[in-house]
Amino acid sequence: MKRAITLLILIIATATSGFYVDAELYQSAAGYDYVDTTLRMDWETLETSYPSASPGYEEVLLQFEDELLPHELDSIQESGIEFIRRRGEPVHVGRFYRARTISFDSLIKAREFGLLRVSSGSKQFYPSLTSSVPATRAPEVWNNLNIGDASIDGTGVRVAVIDTGATWLHPSFWRVTGEPYDVVQLGPEFYVDLDGDLQPDLDEGPIRVVHDYTPGTIEASDEYLYIDIDDDGVFDFGDGDRWLCGVDSNEDGEIDLYSEDVVLLNESKVALFYDQYSGAVYQRGVNLTSSALSVGDSHGHGTHVASTIAGGQPGFTQMVGMAPGADLIIIRSPLQSSDIIDGIHFALVNEADVINMSFSSFLGFMDGTDIEDLAVNEALREYGCISTLAAGNLGGRSKHASFAVASGASGSAAFSVQNPPDYSFLNILWHSSDRDEEVFLTTPDDEQISLGRFSDIDGTSFELVEPTIRAYVFPDTSIRGTNQIVIQVSEDEHHWDNGVWEFSVVNDAGESIRVDSYAWDNSWTGSNMRFTSQIDNSRTVSSPGTADLGITVGAYDEGSGQITSSSGRGPRVDGVAKPEVVAPGTSIRAAYNSLSSLWYTRSGTSMAAPHVAGLVALLQQASSDVTGWEGLTSVLQGAGATKTHYSPPDDLWGYGLTDALSAVRHLLPLSAQPTLDPNEWAGIEEVYSGNPEEGISGDLDILSVLGYMNTTALSMGVETAEAPGFSGPNTLLVEWDYDGNPETGEAGVDCRVEVTGGTSQVYEWSGTSYEISALSSFTWSTSNSQYLAIDTPSASPGRDFSVSTLNSSGLQDSTGWLSLDERWRPV
């Protein structure tokens, strides 16, 4: 039997609150209501068409109340459910298990162990398709911020990429090993002097260049060299060829082999490669060697995504991903729903800190309750692993319609049908308490076909057979109460007549409802099924981007400064805010799945999501938090930096444009020591800027103030026209409204901090005067700046303060009241 349903995991590449119920609280226990209708159709079709056939296993996804104990697994398996295992352990993400089962009856015993839901494992997902990394300010993080002595570049963090695979031999996925090597010349050829004998040896060359064969004019920005052992002009890892980067020592943008060195790239960034098609796992340093030459990425989507996350070698090429120090776990996947669960499980058991999923579907409930969505939540709650998710590219495609239906009225939307391919569908969604709505189809000849009253057909599945249409119908209700009817052509004998159709929803009684519908023909830009009325670009975020606890990413166009027209828009169908953030997603140049043509340009939210995955890798390196919550909230709170941050999140922008420097700065404690390198305060922006003033001594003339606040300290850097001279009567004075109430303190000032003689002292208002405070402070100076850190009296201190300088004559300079509102937000 041809599979009846495909949940389109769309690989996304283009060529305020509302109704919200905790998914744990809404479960139906009547009959087989816990079994998705698509799965029932599969079993019923088998029983009807092949009544004498031996029972066959159906792959399913099982949701339990809690993670199962070993004896519970054994008991359930005795009933005919086979848990899929890897290395003897069941494949699962918390309470969600991948399994095979024969029939409904085999599920009954599992109900005794808290089985809540059974879903088909065969839903299909599709990929969602100039270096954009500088636009996120990630290079400012690598170049300025450190943890101990290590640059924050993702080192020590593992990022899993569930996608079409990756061309792991691409030079973007290799690290520099060792110091630069001299280049020696023999006639017209160049060799790498690996053994330091200043002589060309057989294993040292000749050196070849992928795109450019002129030794003196090799582009440093995007070109790679390699040792070509057999001198055939083709990179062949199996023959011993190895990648090189040129050292642009004179920084002229070109590599000159006559005078400049090279470095060897000899360690793969791919720690693990899991090929779900074959079940094989390849490990760096073990079998990710010449024995793995046949595995890679025939599509190219996953290669592009992975290189945006962690590709390149800073200082040697401009084609660098967001977290070039991170390790990659590549999961080459057919992208069916069971594969997604398996991929998440593989990532978690191999200690992934981040999972990127640049694919999506519009076949589910779209309210955060599909199994894939819930697995994303589980990965964060139980494992501290953050998922970055493409928002989808349905905006501006005429594939989503929406309308309201008042009580006692009806509403409709028209859509065109033109030779829809197999697995095309119409997905109709709404929420109501009485579930008594009736849904009709109207043919191009104005014949009306009733699909039935929803309360009568909910939980069933049937084949609609009419002269103008033959298709499966799947009515179902989500665990949050979203009603759904899917109409899908998926068998050879199915058909849907061409022309303009209409579907309508009759709401006889009860509250007003909102209806959302998605028309899908297996392509973002396809015209086989499209709406011609009630077209709506909102509520176009796709699953698993609809997950409660994932970071859903929309696509931003650097050229226009706007969200791309096709990027999925919020909110979710139940009114929950989506997406979380946006990132560059137009004309993104990254690795191509070829070793002879290295770069390719793609667009879409698939390209936006890996920017955020790389950012999360930077945050995970910078944070000691193992729960993932600090990293997740830092992405959101850092979005838009001090320019355009949205709170509550916007339906197009989420919290704002991804900003790596702002996000890491929200999380990373400020350095406070006399030997401070000012670069370590990168990302702390000015809250005050002034010009030199005549009549004020340069050491007391305030030119700028940097300000930063978190839950533990107010920190600032005060730049003066000359080296600060706060000693004797010369004083730096900070006045702070730390409770946010202008009615307390003296004229709103609750706290004063005086800096002089290299020390600082905090005073608090007692009601009648300022008294020495128990709050501590620390001050130090470098060059022309005086730095000061003051303990906060509470976790939510006021954000207004002023800075002044004084001498024996009185006030010399003052900034007036400054505010850190909309600049630093708690994580």
N, C-alpha and C positions, 0 to 999 in steps of 0.2 A: 504493500500500500504506500502510495506517495504520502509524505508527511502532511498532515492537515493544516498545521499552523507553523508559520515561521515568525518568531519574534525578531524583528529586524534589528540586529546590533549594527547600527549604521556607522561604519568607519567614517568619521566626520571630516571629509576633505572636500571642498567644493572645487572641480576643474573649472504687604502690609498684612497683615495677617488676615486669614479667613477661616473657613471651617477646618478644624485640625483636631483629630482625635488620636491619642496614643495607639499605635498599631498593636500594642500588646493587649489592649483592653477590649477589642472588638473581634470576637471569633464566633463563628457559627458552628454548632455541634450537631445539627440535625442531619440524619441520614448520611449521605456522602457529600455534604456541602463543603467539606474541607478539601475536596478533590477538584482541581481546576477543570472547567468544562472542556478545554482542549484535550486534556488527557482522557477524559471519559469518552470523547468522540473516537479517539484512537482505539480504545478497548472495545467499544460497542461495534465499531466497523470491523474489527478482527473477528468478533464473535458472530456477526451477521454474515460476513463474506466468507469466512473460513471456519464454520462451526465444528468441523472434525479435525482441524489442525491441532498439532501439539501446542500447548501454551508457550508463548514467547515472552522473553523479558523485555520490559519497557523501561528506558532510563528515566529516572524521576529525581526531583529535588524535594527533600523532606524537611519540614520545619517542626522542631520539638519545643516544648516549654523550656527545657534546660538541656545542657550538654549531657550526652548519655554516658553512663558508667559502663565498664567492660561487660559486666554480667547482663546489663540491659541490652547491649548490642547483640550478645549471644542469643538471648531469648527472642528478640525480634527476628533474627536471621532464621530461627527455626520455623517461622511462619511463612517463609518464602520470599522474604526481602533480603537481597544481597547487597551489602554495603561495599561500594567500590573502595579499594584500598591501594595505598602506595607504600611499599616497604613494610607491609603488615599493618599499617595504621589507616583507619578510615579517613577518606577525604571529606573534610568538613570545615566550615567556618563557624566556630562556636556551635550554635544550635541547628545549623543548616547543613544537611548531609546529602552527598551524592550517592545514589543507590540505583538498583534495578529491582523491579518487582513484576509479578506475573499478572495479578488481577486485583480487583477491589478487595476480595476476600483476604488477601495477604496483608492488607492494611489494618484489619480490625484489631489484631493483637497489638499492633504498634500504638493504637489509640490508648491502650492501657498504660503506655509509657510516656504519655503526653504529646502524641502526634497532633499537631495543630493544622498542618496544611501540606498538600501534595501538589506539586507543580510539574509540568512537562519539562524534561531536560533537553528538548530538541528545538527550542526557540532559537532562531538564527539572528545574529547581529551583523552589521555591516560597518566597515571603517568610515569615520567622519573626516574627510580631507581639508642678498643684503642681510645681514645678521641683525635680528631684532632684539638680541639680548641687551645691548646698551640702553635701549629704551626703558628697560626695567631697572636700571642702575645696579645690576648684579656685578659688573666689573669693579664698581666702587666698593663693593663688599669685599671681593677677593683681595683688592689692592691695598685696603686700609684697615680692615677689621680682623682681629685675631682671637683665637682661644689659646691661651698660653703662647707658645711660639709658632703655632700653626695658623696659616691663613684660613679664613672661613671660605672654603671652596667646595664643600660637600664631602671632604675626606672622612672616611669611616662610616658613611651613610650608604645604605642599599636602597636603590630605586627599582621596583619591578615595573615592567612594561608589558601589559597584556595586549597583544597586537598581532600584526601579520609576521612577526619575527624581526630579525635585524641582520644585515650583512656584517657579521662580526669581524670580518677581515678588513673592513673599511678603516683607513688610517685615522679617522676621527675617534675610533674606539680603542686607541692604543696610547700608553703612557710613555713619557720620556724615562729612560733608565740610564743612569751613569752621567758622566761629564761629557762635554763636547769632544768630538774627535777631529783630528786634523784630516784634511783632504789631500791626497797625493795624486799627481798627474802622470799618466803614461801615454804619450802621444796625445791624441784628441780625447782620451777617456780619463775619467776621474774615479778614484777609489777611496773608500773609508779606511783610514789607518787604524783598524781595530786593535792590532797588537803592538802599535807604537814603534814599528821598525822602519817607518818612512819608506816602505816598499809596498807596491800593490800585490796583494795575494788573491788567490782564486775565490776565496769566500768574502772578499771585501769590495766587490764590484763586478762590472762597472756600475756607476751611479746613473740611474735613469730618472726622468721626471714624468709625472702622469700626463700633463697637458702641454708642457713647454720644454723644448729640447735645446734651447740656447743657454749654455752654462752661465753666462754672465748676466742674464736678465730674467732670472726666475722670480716670479711674483711671490713675495713672502706672505701675502695676505691669505691666499687660499690654495696654495700649491703644495704638493707633497713630493718627496723624492723617495727612491727605494734602491736597495742593493739588488741588482739583477744578475743572479748567480750564473744562469745559463745564457745571458745576453740575448734574450729573445724579444725584448721590448714589452713584455707582459709580466705583471706582478703575479708570482706563483708561490704562495706560502709553502706548499708541499715540496718545492725545489730548494727551499732555504732562503728565498727572497725575504727581505725585511724592510719595514718602513723607516724613513728618515725625515727629520725636519732640518731646514737650514737655519743657521744662526745669523740673523741680520745684525751684525755687530756695529755697523755704522748707521743703522736705522734709516736707510734710504728707501726701504720698501721692497728691495730686491736682494736675492741671494746670488752672490758671485762666488762660484766654486773655485775660482783662481785665488781668492784671498780669504774666504770665510769658511767657518767650520760647520759641522753637522752634528746632530744628536740622534741617537738610536731610539726607536720606539719599540720596546720589546716586552711590554707587559700589557695584557688585555684588560680593558675596563669591564669586560663582561665576566662577572664572577660565575654565573650559571646561565646555561641556555637550555630551556625545557621545550622540547618539540612535542606538542600534544598530538600531532598526527601519528607519530611513531611511538610515543611514550618514552623516548630516549632523553636522558639528561646528560649534559656535557658540563664539566667543571673545569674552571681555570686551573692550570697546573697539573691536571690529571688527564683528561681526555678531550679538552677543548684545544685540539692540536690538529695535525694533518688528518687525523681520523674523523674530523668534523667538517671537512671541506664541503660536504654536500648539503649541510644545513645552512639556512640563511633567511632570505626574505624575497620571495619571487614577486611580491606586490610592490614593495618600496615604501609603503606607508609607515610601517614600524621602524624602519631604518631612519627615516626623516624625524619621527617623533623622538626616538632614543637619542639621536645626536643633538636635538634641541635641549634635551635634559642634561646630558653629560659629555657631549662631544668636545674634541679639540684639546689643544695644549696651549694655555695662556703664555704669551711671550714669544711664541713661535708661529702662530697663525691667528688670523682674525675670526676664523670660523669656529667659535667656541660656544659651547652650551652654557646653560645657567649654572650648573654645578660640576665643573670639569674634573673635580677630585672624587666624585661619587662613583661607586660601583653599580653595575647594572645587573639585574636579573631579567633576562629576556624570555618571554613566554610566547612561543609561536603557536597561535590558536586558530582553530576553525571558527571561533567566536559564536558558538551556540551556548545557550544558557548554562548547560551543565559544564561546558568548558570554562565559562567565566567563574563558576564556583570552584572548580578544580584549580584554575589559575590563581585565584585569591588564596586558596588553601596552600598551594605550593609557595606563594610569596611569603605567607605568614610563617610557615614552618621553617623557611630559610631566612627568617629574621629581616624581612623587608621593612623599612621604615616608611616608605611611600609606595603607593601603587598608582600608576597612570592608566586611565581607561579612555582612550580617544575613540569611542564608539557609542552608539545609542540606538534606542528603539522607540517607536510610537505605537506599539501594539499593546502595551500594558495598561494599567489603570492610571498611570501618570500622577499618582498621588503619594508616591514614596513607599508603596506597599508591595511592589513586585519583589520576588525573591532576591534578585540581584541588588536591588536598592537596600534591602534589609541586611544583606551580607556586607555591604559597604559600612553600614552602621555598626555591625558586629565587629568588623575589623578594627574600628577605632575604639569602641567600648571595651573590648576584651583584650586587644593586642596593642593598642596605642599606635596603630598604623593608619596614616591619613591617605585618603583616596582623592585624586584630582580627576575631574570628569568633564568631558566635552559637553557643551550645552546643546549641540546640534545645530544644523544649518537650515532650519525650516522657515525662518523669517523671509518674507517677500516671495514665497514660493506658491502661494495660493493653495496650500495643502492643509490649512487649518481654518475652520469656520466656527463661529460662536454666536449664540443668540440667547435671549431670555424668553421664558414662557411664563406668563402670569397664570394664576389659578383660574381654571375655567376657560383657558385659551389654548392655542396651539402655535407652534413656531416651526420654521423650516429653513433649509439651505439647499441650494442647487449645486450640482457638480457634474462635470463632463466626464464621460467614459469613452476612451478610444483604445480598443484592443489591449486591455490590461493584461500584463504577463502573470504567470503563476505567482501566487502568494501576494497579489495585490489585495488591499483590504480597505474597508471603511470602519473606523473605530469611533463609536458614539458613546459619550460619557456624560453623566450628570449625577447630582446628589439630591435625594428626596427622602422624606421620612416615611411616606405611605407606599412608595414604589408602585403606584397604580397607573403610571404613564403608559400610553400605547404608542408604538413606533410604526410608521408606515414608510414604504418606498413607493415613489411615483415614477413610472416608466416614461421614456420619451414620448410615448403615445397617450400619456395621461391616464394610464391604468393604475389603480392604487392596489398595493399589496400590503396587507397587514402582517407584521411580524409577531403580533400578539401583545397583550398587556404584560408589562414587565414582571409583575408579581406572579404571573402564571408560568412564565417561561424561564425565570431566573434559576440558574443551576442546571439547566438542561443544555443540550446541544442537538442541533438538527440540521438536515440538509433542506435548503429552500429550492424547490423545483418548480419553475415557471417557464413559459415560452421565452421570456426575455432575460431570464437570469437563472443560473443554477450555481449555488454556492453554499458553503457551510455558514451557519449562524451560531455564534457562541455568546449567550447571555450569562453574565456573572456579576457578582458584587464583591468589592474589595473589603478587606478587614477594617477599612475606615468608612465604609458605607457608600463608596462610589459605585453607581450602577454603570454597567458596560454592556454594549452589544457590538460584537465584531462580525462583519460580513466579509467573507474571504473566498476568493477563487483559488483552489489549490489542487484540484484533480484534473486529469486529462479531459474528462467529460464536462468540466465546469466551463461556464461562459457568462459573460456580462455584456449585453447588447450595447453597441455604441450609441452615443447621443447624450442629451442633457437630462440627467435624473434629478430627483429631489428626495430628500428624506425629511420627515416631519415627526414631531413629538407632540402628542395631545396630552395636556395636563388637566384632567377633568376637575380635580379638587386638590386641596392641600395648599402648601406654600408655593410661591413663585420659585422657578428653578432656572439654572443656567446650564445650557447644553454646549459642550465642546466636542468637536469632531475632527478626525484626522483622516485624510485620504492619502494612501501610500501605494506607489507603483514601483517600488524597489529602486528609486532614484530620486536624489534631491531635486534635480532639474527636469525630471520626466514630466511629460504632458499626457500620459495615459489616464491618470485620474487627478482632476484638479477641481477645486471649488470655483463656482462662478458667482456666488452670492454669499453674503454674511462672512466674507473673508476677514480674518483677524490675525495679526502678527504677534499678538501677545499670547501667553500660555503656550509657547512653542519650545520650551525646554524639554529635553527628552530623557528617558531612562537609560542608564542609571544616574544621570544628572539630577533626577528628581529625588534622590536619596536625601534623607534628613541630615545626615552627618558627613556628607562628602563636600568637597569644594568644587562647585560647578562653575565652569569658566566660559564666558562669552568672548567673542572675537572683536578686537579693536584694530582700526585702520590707522597706522601712523601717518599716512599721507593726509587724510581728511581730518584726523583728530576725533573721529566719530566711531560709534559702533558699526560694524559692517551690516549691510542691509539684510544679509542672510542669517546672521547670528541668532540663536534661540533666545527668546525674550521671556521674562517672567510676567506674572507670578506662576506658580504651579497651579494645576486645575482646581485645587482646593484653597487657593489664595495664599499659600505659604510663599514667602519671598524667595525668589531665585532670579538670576544666578547669584553666586557669592561675590565674584570679581570678574574683571575682564583682563585680557592680555593680548599682545600683538598676535594677529591671526591672518594678516593679508600679505601675500607675496613673501612668505618666509623661506629664506634660502638655507637649506641644511643638507645633510648627507643624502646621497642617492644610492640605490642598491646596485652599484656598479663600481668596479675598481679601475675602470678606464675613463669614466666620466663621473666626477666625484660629487657634484652638487646639483640640486634640483629645487625649483621654487614651487611651493604649494600654499594653498589658502584654506581657511576654515577653522572652526573651533577645535578640531583635532590638533591643529598647530598651536593654538592658544593654550590648551591644557598643559602640555609639557613644560611651558615656561613656568607655570605654577608648581609643577612637580619638582623642577629643579630648585625653585625658591624654597619649597618645604625641606629639601635636602640641606640647604644652607642653614635653615632654622633648626633642624634636628641636630646638626653638628654644634650649633651655638648653644643649645639648650641641654640641661641635665634632666629635663622632664621626660619620663618614659611613657606618659599617658597619651601624648600627642595633642592634648588640648592647648598647651601654650603655643605650639607651632601653628595649629589651625587658627586660633584667634589672632595671632600675630599677622598672619596673611590678611585677615579681614581688617584689623585695626590699622595696619600699615598701608592699606590700599588708598590711593589718591594722595598719600603723604599729607602735606599741609595745604594742598591746592584744592582738590575736589574730592572730598570724602563724603560719602552718603550714609547717613544714619537717621532713620531706618534705610535699608538698602533700596536702591532704585531698580525698577523692572528691567532696565537696559544695562546699567552699569554695575549692579550689585552694590558693594561697598566702594567700588572705584577701580581705577586702573592699577594693576599689580605694580608694586614698588618694592624691589628687593631691599634696597638700603633702608627705607623707612620700616619695613617689616622686621628686619634683623635688628635695627636700632631700637625698636619697641621691646625686643626680647633681651638684648645683650646689655649687661651692666656697663655703665660708663667707667672708663679707667680714671682713677684718682690717685696720682702719685707725682712727686716733684719732678721725676724724669719723663713726664708725659710727652709722647709724640703727638702734636696737634692733629695729625691724620687719624688718630684713634677716636677723635670726636667727629669723624666724617658722618654726615647725615643729621647732625644737630644743626638746625637751621636758625637763622637770625630772627630774633623777635624785636630787635631795635637796630637801626642803622642811622648814623649821624655823620656830619662833616666836622673837620677841625674848626675850633672856634678861637677867634682872637681874644686875648686877655685871660685865657685859661691855660695854666701850666700843662704841658703835654702829658705829664704823668698822671694828671687828674681829668683829662679831656676824654670823655667816653665816645668812642667811635662806633662800637657795635656790642650787642649782647647776644650770646647763644643761650638758649634755655631748653632744659629737658626735665621731665618729671615722670616718675613712676610711683608705685605704691610705697616706696621706702625713702625717697629723697627728692629734693628739689636741687638741681645742679645747674650751674651757669658758668659761662666764660665771658669775662668783661675785657674787651680790647680797648686800650688807651692809645693816644697819639704817640706817646713815647713809653719806654719801659715803665710799668706801674711803680709808683713810689709811695706805697702805703706804709708809712712808718711815722712815729712821733704823732704830730697833730693831723697828718694826712691820713684820711680814713675813707674806706669804701663802706657805704651803708646800704643794706638791703632791707626794705620794709615789705612785709608779706601779710596778706589777708588769708591766713591759712585755713580758716573755717568757712570761707566763701560768703560771710555775712558782713556787709558794710556797717551794720549797726553795732558790732562788737569791737573791742579794742579801742584805741584812740584814733578817731577818724578812719575806722576800718582796719587799722594796722594792729594785728594780733601779735606780731613777732618782728623783732629787729635783730639784724646780724651786723656786727661791726668788725671790719677787717683792718688791722694795722699791726705793724711790727712782725709780719709773717704769721700771725695767729688770728683766729676768729672767735668771737664770743656771741652766743645766742641769748636774747632777752625776750621774755614773754610779758604781756600786759596782765597785771594782777587785778585790775579793776580801778586802781588809783595811780599805778606807776609801772614802769618796766623793771622786772626782776630777773636775775640770772636764771636761765632755764636749764632743765635737765636734758634738753635736746642737744645732741652733739653736732658739730660741724667740722669741716676740714677745708683748708685753703692752701693753694700753692700757685706759683707763677711760672710762666715760660715766655720768653721773648717779650712781646707787648701785651700779654694777656694775664689777667688774674682769674684763677678758677676757684669756685666755691661749691661745696656740697653740704646741704643741710638736711638733717633727718626730718621726716614728716611726722606730724603728731597723730595721724590717722591714715587708714588705707585709702580714703577718698578726700584728700586735702583740696583746699581752694587753690586756684591757679593764677591769681593776680598778684603781682609784686612790682616794686619799683627799685631802681638802682640809682644811687647818688654818690658823689664824691665831695668831701669836705676838707678844709684845712683850718688853721687858726682864725682865718677871716670869716669862716662860715661856709655856706653852700657854694660849691664851684660849678657842678654840672649835675643834671638829673635827666633821667629818661621819661619821667612821668610813669603812670601806671601801665604795665605791660601784662599781657594775658597769654597763657599757654592753652586756652580753650581751642578745640579743634586742631590741636597739634599732636598731643600725646594722649593716647587712650589706653586704659588698662587692659591687660591681657589675662 
